[in-house]
Amino acid sequence: MHPASSRTRRLSCLALSLSLALGALGPAAAQSTPPAPPSLPALGDTVSADFSPAAERQLGERIMQVIRRDPAYLDDLVLQDYLLSLWRPLLSAARARGDLSAELSDRFAWEAFLVRDRSVNAFALPGGYVGVHLGLIGMTSTGDELASVLAHELAHVTQRHIARSLNQQRQQSMLALASILLGVMAASRSPDAASALITGGQAAALQGQLNFSRDMEREADRIGLGLLEGAGFSVLGMPSMFERLQQVSRLNDNNAFPYLRSHPLTSERIGEARARTGLDSGRTAPAPTLEHALMQGRARVLMDARPDAARNWLSAANGDNRSPGRAAALLQASTEAHAAASLREWARMRAALSRAQPLVQGDARATRALAFVTADLALAEGDAARAQAALGTYRRDGSRLSELLGAQVDLAQPGGETGAWRRAAEELQTWATLHPRDHRAWEGLGQAWERLDQPLRAVRAQAEARYLLGDLQGAIDRLRAAQRLGNPQAGSADFIEASVIDVRLREIEAEWLQRRREEMGR
């Protein structure tokens, strides 16, 4: 098995298994608490206090600490920006429609994230986390189709389907769950242990528990359609997505569609979606969009980092002599540009980007997306000047993509450009202050302070990045190293920063000790 495939399969298994892992707490728990009869609470019913929103958020945080340390977890600035452009309107629609209670809105994380995996999949986790495989983005043709999957997963979270499933199993001990988390965390650091976990029957059984009931699936479909409409997307994206999944999976039945295993499609679900949206009455599915075509091409290449995969995309581009429509032509150019960049064929990359430029004219969202793609690929080539020119007016649009990619461009300026480096440090410091849980901001800030010969600040920023990625031990090691740098006898005069480091070290050490107690069941 290819190492990347093993890692991504491990991450998916960990995420899916942990989200409902309480079903495997062991014989003692099973004997002391008889299984509850299967039932689905009516919409709006309160989930019992056995699994409160606070407990669900805590469980989700612990799962994400495992996921963020896995190589398959992907924080690609460009694709993440696009994903959030679909996710945020759906969240706003859920609040406006009353599908999202004030308590859940405040307590849950509401975070959508990317997984570098070729399979077509998306999954909801406790606490408001939704994972999206790049393979899903790569096979959808419109933003409405992708948004329909996000809306469906969001409905699973807002209706607390995970909590309902857990409560049906009558599990009550978070401390018992900690022992399972300990084993899975250990497996995430050991490929051999992870392989045993994945291939074992227990892991397969846990993953199977993710399957929501038919009633839950229908409820998520119904509410998801309302979210799509409320967010301004075409409701036809949902039946279009269903039919695309069904058709492609039939033609290519190679286990590449885990989404269909955890969310099985039935003729009834497809028929209901068509009836609710009026697709059977002559309405047509939404046409491919230019921005999505750009992102689809990027996802296709990034989902499989092997050079052979990139060469296959370039070979496909060489053999495609059709006269495609505008979106199809842009998809082809985007895929070719990213594949060429991954193989360091820079001339071909630039030629593909040049072909893409006239295709986005008149489409503001696609023009913006192409500007950031061009800047990102120019950075990969090492051409900071061209990256700066590509950003243009988008350098200050206030988005996370603009701030963090713009800082990368500043840090890529030639040696001696301390003005650009200092600007990057100042902007990243402001962003990290406003968004203290953004690990990419702290990583960039660490690079900036290193360039500016501020080792104490650099090490502290690196520690914050490790902490946010769930690596508490790595954060502690860096903070201890920063303490040594901050010793007055070592020549440091940044006493304020040294004081902050002392406080953060105590806080993280206390959290690490608490986690160890939970994992040991104390």
C-alpha positions as CSV (number, residue, x, y, z in Angstrom):
1,M,0.0,0.0,0.0
2,H,1.2,3.5,-0.8
3,P,2.2,5.4,2.4
4,A,0.0,8.3,1.7
5,S,-2.9,6.0,1.1
6,S,-2.3,4.3,4.4
7,R,-2.1,7.6,6.2
8,T,-5.3,8.9,4.7
9,R,-7.1,5.7,5.3
10,R,-5.9,5.8,8.9
11,L,-7.2,9.3,9.4
12,S,-10.6,8.5,8.0
13,C,-10.8,5.5,10.1
14,L,-9.8,7.4,13.2
15,A,-12.3,10.2,12.5
16,L,-15.2,7.9,11.7
17,S,-14.4,5.4,14.5
18,L,-13.9,8.0,17.2
19,S,-17.0,9.9,16.4
20,L,-19.1,7.0,17.6
21,A,-16.5,5.1,19.6
22,L,-18.5,4.9,22.8
23,G,-20.2,1.8,21.4
24,A,-17.1,-0.2,22.2
25,L,-16.4,0.6,25.8
26,G,-16.0,-3.0,26.7
27,P,-17.9,-5.9,28.3
28,A,-18.3,-4.4,31.7
29,A,-20.0,-1.3,30.4
30,A,-22.2,-3.4,28.0
31,Q,-23.3,-5.6,30.9
32,S,-24.1,-2.9,33.3
33,T,-26.1,-0.8,30.9
34,P,-28.6,-2.7,28.6
35,P,-29.0,-1.4,25.1
36,A,-31.8,1.1,24.5
37,P,-34.5,0.3,22.0
38,P,-33.9,2.1,18.7
39,S,-35.8,5.3,18.4
40,L,-35.5,8.6,16.7
41,P,-36.4,11.7,18.7
42,A,-38.7,14.1,16.9
43,L,-37.2,17.2,15.4
44,G,-36.6,19.7,18.2
45,D,-36.6,17.1,21.1
46,T,-33.9,17.7,23.6
47,V,-31.0,15.2,23.6
48,S,-30.6,13.7,27.1
49,A,-28.0,15.2,29.5
50,D,-25.9,12.0,29.1
51,F,-24.2,13.7,26.2
52,S,-24.5,17.4,26.5
53,P,-23.4,20.0,23.9
54,A,-20.4,20.7,26.2
55,A,-19.4,17.1,26.3
56,E,-19.9,16.7,22.5
57,R,-17.7,19.7,21.9
58,Q,-15.0,18.3,24.2
59,L,-15.1,15.0,22.4
60,G,-14.9,16.7,19.0
61,E,-11.9,18.7,20.2
62,R,-10.1,15.6,21.3
63,I,-10.8,13.9,18.0
64,M,-9.5,16.9,16.1
65,Q,-6.3,16.9,18.1
66,V,-5.7,13.5,16.6
67,I,-6.7,14.5,13.1
68,R,-4.6,17.7,12.9
69,R,-1.5,15.7,13.6
70,D,-2.1,13.3,10.8
71,P,-0.4,14.1,7.4
72,A,-3.7,13.7,5.6
73,Y,-5.1,16.7,7.4
74,L,-4.7,19.5,4.8
75,D,-4.9,23.3,5.4
76,D,-4.5,24.4,1.8
77,L,-5.2,28.2,1.9
78,V,-6.8,28.4,-1.5
79,L,-9.1,25.4,-1.2
80,Q,-9.9,26.2,2.4
81,D,-11.0,29.7,1.4
82,Y,-13.3,28.2,-1.2
83,L,-14.7,25.6,1.2
84,L,-15.5,28.4,3.7
85,S,-17.2,30.4,1.0
86,L,-19.8,27.6,0.8
87,W,-19.8,26.6,4.5
88,R,-20.4,30.1,6.0
89,P,-23.6,30.9,4.1
90,L,-25.0,27.5,5.2
91,L,-24.2,28.3,8.8
92,S,-25.9,31.7,8.5
93,A,-29.0,30.1,6.9
94,A,-29.2,27.6,9.8
95,R,-29.2,30.4,12.3
96,A,-31.7,32.4,10.4
97,R,-34.1,29.5,9.9
98,G,-33.9,28.5,13.6
99,D,-32.3,25.1,12.8
100,L,-29.3,26.1,14.9
101,S,-30.0,26.8,18.5
102,A,-28.3,29.6,20.4
103,E,-26.6,27.1,22.7
104,L,-25.2,25.0,19.9
105,S,-24.2,28.2,17.9
106,D,-22.1,29.3,20.9
107,R,-20.7,26.0,22.1
108,F,-19.8,24.2,18.9
109,A,-16.7,24.9,16.7
110,W,-18.5,25.0,13.3
111,E,-15.3,24.2,11.4
112,A,-15.1,22.6,8.0
113,F,-11.7,21.1,7.1
114,L,-10.0,19.3,4.2
115,V,-8.6,15.7,4.0
116,R,-6.0,14.8,1.4
117,D,-7.7,11.7,0.1
118,R,-8.8,10.5,-3.4
119,S,-12.0,8.9,-2.1
120,V,-15.3,10.6,-2.4
121,N,-16.3,11.3,1.2
122,A,-17.4,13.8,3.8
123,F,-18.2,13.2,7.4
124,A,-19.6,15.0,10.5
125,L,-17.9,14.8,13.9
126,P,-19.1,15.7,17.3
127,G,-18.9,19.4,18.2
128,G,-19.5,20.9,14.8
129,Y,-16.6,19.6,12.8
130,V,-17.1,18.5,9.2
131,G,-14.4,16.9,7.1
132,V,-14.3,17.0,3.3
133,H,-12.1,14.7,1.2
134,L,-10.4,16.3,-1.8
135,G,-11.9,13.4,-3.9
136,L,-15.3,14.8,-3.3
137,I,-14.3,18.3,-4.6
138,G,-12.6,16.6,-7.5
139,M,-15.7,14.8,-8.7
140,T,-18.3,17.5,-8.3
141,S,-19.0,19.9,-11.1
142,T,-20.7,22.8,-9.3
143,G,-20.4,24.6,-6.0
144,D,-24.1,23.8,-5.5
145,E,-23.4,20.1,-5.6
146,L,-20.6,20.4,-3.0
147,A,-22.7,22.8,-0.9
148,S,-25.5,20.1,-0.9
149,V,-23.1,17.7,0.8
150,L,-22.0,20.3,3.3
151,A,-25.7,21.2,4.0
152,H,-26.5,17.5,4.6
153,E,-23.6,17.1,7.0
154,L,-24.4,20.4,8.8
155,A,-28.0,19.1,9.3
156,H,-26.6,16.0,10.9
157,V,-24.8,18.2,13.4
158,T,-27.5,20.8,14.0
159,Q,-30.0,17.9,14.7
160,R,-27.4,16.3,16.9
161,H,-27.7,12.9,15.2
162,I,-24.3,11.8,16.5
163,A,-25.5,12.6,20.1
164,R,-28.7,10.7,19.5
165,S,-26.9,7.7,18.3
166,L,-24.6,7.8,21.3
167,N,-27.5,8.1,23.7
168,Q,-29.3,5.2,22.1
169,Q,-26.3,3.1,23.1
170,R,-26.7,4.3,26.7
171,Q,-23.0,5.2,27.2
172,Q,-22.4,7.6,30.0
173,S,-18.7,7.7,30.9
174,M,-16.3,10.2,29.2
175,L,-13.5,8.7,31.3
176,A,-14.0,5.4,29.6
177,L,-13.9,7.1,26.3
178,A,-10.5,8.5,27.2
179,S,-9.0,5.0,27.3
180,I,-10.2,4.5,23.7
181,L,-8.7,7.9,22.7
182,L,-5.4,6.9,24.2
183,G,-5.2,3.8,22.1
184,V,-6.2,5.6,19.0
185,M,-3.7,8.5,19.6
186,A,-0.9,5.9,20.1
187,A,-1.9,4.2,16.9
188,S,-1.8,7.6,15.1
189,R,1.9,7.8,16.0
190,S,2.7,4.2,15.1
191,P,2.0,3.1,11.5
192,D,2.2,-0.6,12.6
193,A,-0.3,-0.1,15.4
194,A,-2.5,2.0,13.1
195,S,-2.5,-0.8,10.5
196,A,-3.5,-3.3,13.1
197,L,-6.3,-1.0,14.2
198,I,-7.6,-0.4,10.7
199,T,-7.5,-4.0,9.5
200,G,-9.0,-5.3,12.7
201,G,-12.6,-6.3,13.0
202,Q,-13.2,-3.9,15.8
203,A,-12.2,-0.9,13.7
204,A,-14.6,-2.1,10.9
205,A,-17.4,-2.4,13.4
206,L,-16.8,1.1,14.8
207,Q,-16.8,2.6,11.4
208,G,-20.0,0.8,10.6
209,Q,-21.7,2.5,13.6
210,L,-21.4,5.9,11.8
211,N,-24.2,4.9,9.5
212,F,-27.1,7.0,10.5
213,S,-30.6,5.6,10.5
214,R,-32.8,6.1,7.5
215,D,-35.0,8.5,9.4
216,M,-31.9,10.6,10.2
217,E,-30.8,10.6,6.6
218,R,-34.2,11.8,5.4
219,E,-34.2,14.5,8.1
220,A,-30.7,15.6,7.0
221,D,-31.9,15.7,3.4
222,R,-35.0,17.7,4.2
223,I,-33.2,20.2,6.4
224,G,-30.2,20.4,4.1
225,L,-32.5,21.4,1.2
226,G,-33.8,24.3,3.3
227,L,-30.3,25.3,4.2
228,L,-29.3,25.3,0.5
229,E,-32.2,27.5,-0.4
230,G,-31.7,29.8,2.5
231,A,-28.0,30.2,1.7
232,G,-28.7,31.2,-1.9
233,F,-27.6,27.9,-3.5
234,S,-29.6,26.0,-6.1
235,V,-31.6,23.3,-4.4
236,L,-31.2,21.3,-7.5
237,G,-27.6,20.7,-6.4
238,M,-28.8,18.0,-4.0
239,P,-30.6,15.6,-6.5
240,S,-27.9,16.4,-9.0
241,M,-25.2,15.3,-6.5
242,F,-27.2,12.2,-5.6
243,E,-27.5,11.1,-9.2
244,R,-23.9,11.9,-9.9
245,L,-22.8,9.7,-7.0
246,Q,-25.0,6.9,-8.1
247,Q,-23.9,7.0,-11.7
248,V,-20.2,7.3,-11.1
249,S,-20.1,4.7,-8.4
250,R,-21.9,2.2,-10.7
251,L,-19.3,2.8,-13.4
252,N,-16.4,2.7,-11.0
253,D,-17.1,0.3,-8.1
254,N,-13.6,0.2,-6.6
255,N,-14.4,1.2,-3.0
256,A,-13.6,4.9,-3.8
257,F,-17.0,6.1,-2.5
258,P,-17.0,5.6,1.3
259,Y,-19.6,8.4,1.4
260,L,-22.1,5.9,0.0
261,R,-21.3,3.4,2.7
262,S,-21.9,5.7,5.5
263,H,-24.8,7.6,3.7
264,P,-26.4,4.9,1.5
265,L,-28.4,6.2,-1.4
266,T,-31.8,4.7,-2.0
267,S,-34.3,5.2,-4.8
268,E,-36.6,6.7,-2.2
269,R,-34.1,9.4,-1.1
270,I,-33.3,10.3,-4.7
271,G,-37.0,10.4,-5.6
272,E,-37.8,12.6,-2.6
273,A,-35.0,15.0,-3.5
274,R,-36.2,15.2,-7.1
275,A,-39.8,15.8,-6.0
276,R,-39.0,18.4,-3.4
277,T,-36.8,20.4,-5.9
278,G,-39.0,20.1,-8.9
279,L,-36.3,18.4,-11.0
280,D,-39.0,16.0,-12.4
281,S,-41.1,19.0,-13.6
282,G,-38.5,20.2,-16.2
283,R,-36.1,22.3,-14.0
284,T,-32.5,21.7,-15.0
285,A,-29.6,21.1,-12.8
286,P,-27.2,24.1,-12.2
287,A,-24.5,24.6,-14.8
288,P,-20.8,24.2,-13.9
289,T,-19.3,27.3,-12.4
290,L,-15.9,28.8,-13.2
291,E,-14.7,29.2,-9.6
292,H,-15.6,25.6,-8.9
293,A,-13.8,24.5,-12.0
294,L,-10.6,26.1,-10.8
295,M,-10.9,24.5,-7.4
296,Q,-11.8,21.2,-8.9
297,G,-8.6,21.1,-10.9
298,R,-6.5,22.0,-7.8
299,A,-8.2,19.3,-5.7
300,R,-7.7,16.7,-8.4
301,V,-3.9,17.1,-8.3
302,L,-3.5,17.7,-4.6
303,M,-5.6,14.7,-3.6
304,D,-2.8,12.4,-4.9
305,A,0.7,13.7,-4.4
306,R,2.4,10.9,-6.3
307,P,4.4,12.0,-9.4
308,D,2.7,9.3,-11.5
309,A,-0.7,10.8,-10.7
310,A,0.5,14.2,-11.9
311,R,1.9,12.7,-15.1
312,N,-1.4,11.0,-15.8
313,W,-3.2,14.3,-15.6
314,L,-0.7,15.9,-18.0
315,S,-1.1,12.9,-20.4
316,A,-4.9,13.3,-20.2
317,A,-4.5,17.0,-21.1
318,N,-2.2,16.1,-24.1
319,G,-4.8,13.7,-25.4
320,D,-7.8,15.9,-25.0
321,N,-8.6,17.5,-28.4
322,R,-12.2,18.4,-27.7
323,S,-13.5,22.0,-27.8
324,P,-14.9,22.1,-24.3
325,G,-17.2,24.7,-22.8
326,R,-15.8,27.5,-20.8
327,A,-15.9,25.8,-17.4
328,A,-14.6,22.5,-18.8
329,A,-11.7,24.4,-20.5
330,L,-10.9,26.2,-17.2
331,L,-11.0,22.9,-15.4
332,Q,-8.5,21.4,-17.9
333,A,-6.2,24.4,-17.6
334,S,-6.3,24.4,-13.8
335,T,-5.6,20.7,-13.6
336,E,-2.7,21.0,-16.1
337,A,-1.2,24.0,-14.3
338,H,-1.2,22.3,-10.9
339,A,0.0,19.0,-12.3
340,A,2.9,20.7,-14.1
341,A,3.8,22.7,-10.9
342,S,3.9,19.5,-8.9
343,L,6.4,18.1,-11.5
344,R,8.3,21.4,-11.6
345,E,7.5,21.9,-15.2
346,W,7.3,25.6,-14.8
347,A,7.0,26.7,-18.4
348,R,4.0,24.4,-19.0
349,M,2.5,25.6,-15.7
350,R,2.7,29.3,-16.9
351,A,1.3,28.4,-20.3
352,A,-1.8,26.7,-18.6
353,L,-2.3,29.7,-16.4
354,S,-2.2,32.0,-19.4
355,R,-4.9,29.9,-21.1
356,A,-7.0,30.2,-18.0
357,Q,-6.8,34.0,-17.8
358,P,-9.2,34.9,-20.6
359,L,-11.6,32.2,-19.5
360,V,-12.4,34.0,-16.2
361,Q,-13.0,37.4,-17.7
362,G,-16.3,38.9,-16.4
363,D,-16.6,36.5,-13.5
364,A,-15.5,38.3,-10.3
365,R,-15.2,35.2,-8.1
366,A,-13.3,33.2,-10.7
367,T,-11.0,36.1,-11.4
368,R,-10.2,36.4,-7.7
369,A,-9.6,32.7,-7.3
370,L,-7.3,32.6,-10.3
371,A,-5.3,35.5,-8.9
372,F,-4.6,33.6,-5.7
373,V,-3.9,30.3,-7.6
374,T,-1.4,32.2,-9.7
375,A,0.3,33.7,-6.7
376,D,0.5,30.4,-4.9
377,L,2.0,28.6,-7.9
378,A,4.4,31.5,-8.5
379,L,5.6,31.1,-4.9
380,A,6.1,27.4,-5.6
381,E,8.3,28.3,-8.5
382,G,10.3,30.8,-6.3
383,D,9.1,33.9,-8.2
384,A,8.1,36.2,-5.4
385,A,7.8,39.2,-7.7
386,R,5.3,37.5,-10.0
387,A,3.4,36.3,-6.9
388,Q,3.2,39.9,-5.6
389,A,1.9,41.1,-9.0
390,A,-0.7,38.3,-9.2
391,L,-2.2,39.3,-5.8
392,G,-2.7,42.9,-6.9
393,T,-5.6,44.5,-5.1
394,Y,-6.6,41.2,-3.5
395,R,-3.6,41.6,-1.1
396,R,-5.8,43.6,1.2
397,D,-9.2,42.0,0.9
398,G,-9.4,41.0,4.6
399,S,-9.7,37.3,4.0
400,R,-7.6,34.6,5.7
401,L,-6.3,33.6,2.3
402,S,-5.2,37.2,1.5
403,E,-3.5,37.8,4.9
404,L,-1.6,34.5,5.1
405,L,-0.7,34.1,1.4
406,G,0.3,37.8,1.3
407,A,2.6,37.2,4.3
408,Q,4.1,34.2,2.5
409,V,4.8,36.5,-0.5
410,D,6.5,39.1,1.8
411,L,8.6,36.4,3.4
412,A,9.7,35.1,0.0
413,Q,11.2,38.4,-0.9
414,P,15.0,38.4,-1.5
415,G,17.4,38.6,1.5
416,G,17.7,42.0,2.9
417,E,14.1,42.9,2.3
418,T,13.5,43.5,6.0
419,G,10.7,46.0,5.3
420,A,8.7,43.2,3.7
421,W,9.6,40.8,6.4
422,R,8.6,43.2,9.1
423,R,5.3,44.0,7.4
424,A,4.6,40.2,7.3
425,A,5.4,39.9,11.0
426,E,3.2,42.8,12.0
427,E,0.3,41.6,9.9
428,L,0.6,38.0,11.1
429,Q,0.8,39.2,14.7
430,T,-2.4,41.2,14.2
431,W,-4.1,38.2,12.6
432,A,-3.0,35.8,15.3
433,T,-4.2,38.2,18.0
434,L,-7.7,38.3,16.3
435,H,-7.7,34.6,15.4
436,P,-5.6,32.9,18.2
437,R,-6.5,29.4,17.0
438,D,-5.1,29.8,13.5
439,H,-2.1,27.5,13.5
440,R,-1.0,28.7,10.0
441,A,-0.7,32.3,11.3
442,W,1.5,31.2,14.2
443,E,3.7,29.1,11.8
444,G,4.1,32.1,9.5
445,L,4.8,34.3,12.5
446,G,7.6,32.0,13.6
447,Q,9.2,32.2,10.2
448,A,8.9,36.0,10.2
449,W,10.5,36.4,13.6
450,E,13.3,34.1,12.6
451,R,14.0,36.3,9.6
452,L,14.1,39.4,11.8
453,D,16.5,37.7,14.2
454,Q,14.0,37.5,17.1
455,P,14.5,33.9,18.3
456,L,12.5,34.2,21.5
457,R,9.4,35.3,19.6
458,A,10.0,32.8,16.9
459,V,10.2,29.8,19.2
460,R,7.1,31.0,21.1
461,A,5.1,31.3,17.8
462,Q,6.3,27.8,16.8
463,A,5.1,26.5,20.2
464,E,1.6,28.0,19.7
465,A,1.4,26.3,16.3
466,R,2.3,22.9,17.7
467,Y,-0.2,23.4,20.5
468,L,-3.0,24.2,18.0
469,L,-2.1,21.1,16.0
470,G,-2.6,19.0,19.1
471,D,1.0,18.4,19.8
472,L,1.2,19.4,23.4
473,Q,4.5,17.8,24.1
474,G,6.0,19.6,21.1
475,A,4.6,22.9,22.4
476,I,6.1,22.2,25.8
477,D,9.5,21.4,24.4
478,R,9.6,24.6,22.4
479,L,8.4,26.8,25.3
480,R,11.1,25.3,27.5
481,A,13.6,26.1,24.8
482,A,12.2,29.6,24.7
483,Q,12.7,29.9,28.5
484,R,16.4,29.1,28.1
485,L,16.6,31.8,25.4
486,G,14.8,34.2,27.6
487,N,17.2,33.8,30.5
488,P,18.8,37.3,31.2
489,Q,22.2,35.6,31.3
490,A,21.6,34.5,27.7
491,G,21.4,38.1,26.6
492,S,17.7,38.4,26.0
493,A,16.0,41.7,27.1
494,D,12.4,40.8,25.9
495,F,11.1,40.3,29.4
496,I,7.4,40.7,28.4
497,E,7.7,37.9,25.9
498,A,9.5,35.8,28.4
499,S,6.7,36.3,30.9
500,V,4.1,35.3,28.4
501,I,6.2,32.2,27.7
502,D,6.2,31.3,31.4
503,V,2.5,31.6,31.6
504,R,1.8,29.6,28.5
505,L,4.1,26.8,29.6
506,R,2.3,26.5,32.9
507,E,-1.1,26.4,31.1
508,I,-0.1,23.8,28.6
509,E,1.7,21.6,31.1
510,A,-1.4,21.6,33.2
511,E,-3.6,20.7,30.2
512,W,-1.1,17.9,29.3
513,L,-1.3,16.5,32.8
514,Q,-5.1,16.6,32.8
515,R,-5.2,14.8,29.5
516,R,-2.8,12.1,30.9
517,R,-5.1,11.6,33.9
518,E,-8.1,11.2,31.7
519,E,-6.3,8.8,29.4
520,M,-5.2,6.7,32.5
521,G,-8.8,6.7,33.7
522,R,-8.0,8.6,36.9
